[in-house]
Amino acid sequence: MIRFVLNVLWVIFGGGLLLFLGYALAALICLVLVVTIPFAIASWRLAIYSLWPFGRTVRAKNGGGGAVTGVANILWVVLAGWWLALTHITAGITLCVSLIGIPFGIAHFKLVPAAFWPLGREVVDLD
């Protein structure tokens, strides 16, 4: 029940809806360009995770994805990952300044690894 309440508050006050819309727009743009479909899938995964982060976590997929996934992740880091991670870190620090914002700041910190290196990862429930 507490996860549900935190997720609803996250969507309203923590920026969850804006994050979802931003990542979903990036996924749509990446879908238009056929070559970037793996990035579209990663962006959509981030959109869903950023909309409802409490009660979920990101972990590496079994097998890790191989060399192609590693090269694609490096390309992601150069083009988008570093500034996405920096944005989540900045938002997390800003939210942790107030006592009420600490859970939302922690949620932003949980999004950092997924935003920085998204390919070869999956979002799983904590249950």
Secondary structure, DSSP 8 states (H G I E B T S, - for coil): -HHHHHHHHHHHHSSHHHHHHHHHHHHHHHHHSGGGHHHHHHHHHHHHHHHS-TTEEEEE-TTTTHHHHHHHHHHHIIIIIHHHHHHHHHHHHHHHTSTTTHHHHHHHHHHHHHHHS-TTEEEEE--
